[in-house]
Amino acid sequence: MTSNPFDPLRALRVLDDHSVRYVIIGGFAGDLLGAPLNTNDLDICYERSSDNLTRLASALRELGATLRVAGVDEDLPFILDGTTLAAGDSFTFDTDAGALDVLGTPSGTAGFGDLSRRARAVTISDLQVLVVDIADLMRMKRASGRVKDRLHLEVLSALTDEIADAERRRET
């Protein structure tokens, strides 16, 4: 686990500075959508074109990214470039902005194109980012099957109900 403090805004600024194409997913996306999911990492789904992989690798290097894999020797060489990222799909990193997970094809999705279609632009500070649609976030949580994701589904479902109720009240 990373010892660096969680600073998602710093990570997002670096991704933006490098023109990386991505959608915020995971618990931080839930927080941005209004669900208190209390996360300590940033999860993104990145677009897998060669140019974007090169930009993502450059951003990760600027963030001082190192692989975060249990049971793997920290001295194991890992070349952080577009070619290496293209060879995999999902990576977990420790960065100087905290934990950052980059997923090409999150569970239950077809990747960036699938998620970006319904993602919405959200402004954080002076930065505009794409955040996954709540229905797509719930689809990923269902597909993962993890205990914490099943708990998050309860919170996201309640938020969805609250949003629907608010919309019905506005219409009347």
VENKAQUI-V509554 format. One record per backbone hydrogen bond with DSSP energy under -0.5 kcal/mol. CO is the residue of the C=O (numbers start at 1). NH is the residue of the N-H. E is the energy in kcal/mol with one decimal. If there is no record, write none. Layout:
BEGIN
co: [CO CO]
nh: [NH NH]
e: [E E]
END
This chain:
BEGIN
co: [5 7 7 8 9 10 11 12 13 14 15 16 20 21 23 24 25 25 26 27 28 29 30 30 31 34 35 40 42 43 44 44 45 46 49 50 51 52 53 54 55 56 57 58 59 60 61 63 66 67 69 73 78 79 81 82 83 84 85 89 91 92 93 94 95 97 98 99 100 101 101 102 103 104 106 111 112 113 115 115 120 122 122 123 124 127 127 129 130 131 133 134 135 136 137 138 139 140 141 146 147 148 149 150 151 152 153 154 155 156 157 158 159 160 161 162 163 164 165 166 167 168]
nh: [7 10 11 12 13 14 15 16 17 18 20 19 22 47 45 132 29 43 30 31 32 33 34 35 34 36 37 99 101 25 46 103 23 112 53 54 55 56 57 58 59 60 61 62 63 65 64 96 94 69 72 76 80 81 85 86 87 88 88 104 102 68 100 66 98 7 95 42 93 44 103 91 46 112 109 115 116 117 118 119 131 124 129 125 127 124 129 122 24 120 137 138 139 140 141 142 143 144 145 150 151 152 153 154 155 156 157 158 159 160 161 162 163 164 165 166 167 168 169 170 171 172]
e: [-0.6 -0.5 -1.8 -2.9 -2.4 -2.2 -2.4 -2.5 -3.0 -1.5 -2.5 -1.9 -0.6 -2.3 -2.6 -2.4 -0.9 -0.7 -1.9 -2.3 -2.3 -1.9 -0.6 -3.0 -1.1 -0.5 -1.9 -0.6 -3.0 -2.5 -0.6 -3.0 -2.1 -0.5 -2.5 -2.0 -2.2 -3.0 -2.5 -2.0 -2.3 -2.7 -2.3 -2.2 -1.8 -2.6 -1.7 -3.0 -2.8 -0.6 -1.6 -1.8 -0.7 -1.3 -2.3 -2.3 -1.3 -0.7 -0.8 -1.9 -2.6 -3.0 -2.5 -2.3 -1.7 -2.7 -1.2 -2.1 -2.6 -2.5 -0.5 -2.8 -1.4 -0.6 -1.8 -2.2 -3.3 -1.0 -0.6 -0.8 -2.6 -0.6 -2.9 -0.5 -2.6 -3.2 -0.5 -3.0 -2.9 -2.5 -2.5 -2.4 -2.0 -2.2 -2.3 -2.6 -2.1 -1.9 -1.2 -1.9 -1.9 -2.2 -2.0 -1.1 -1.3 -2.9 -2.6 -2.0 -2.2 -2.5 -2.2 -2.2 -2.6 -2.4 -2.5 -2.4 -2.3 -2.3 -2.3 -1.9 -1.7 -1.0]
END
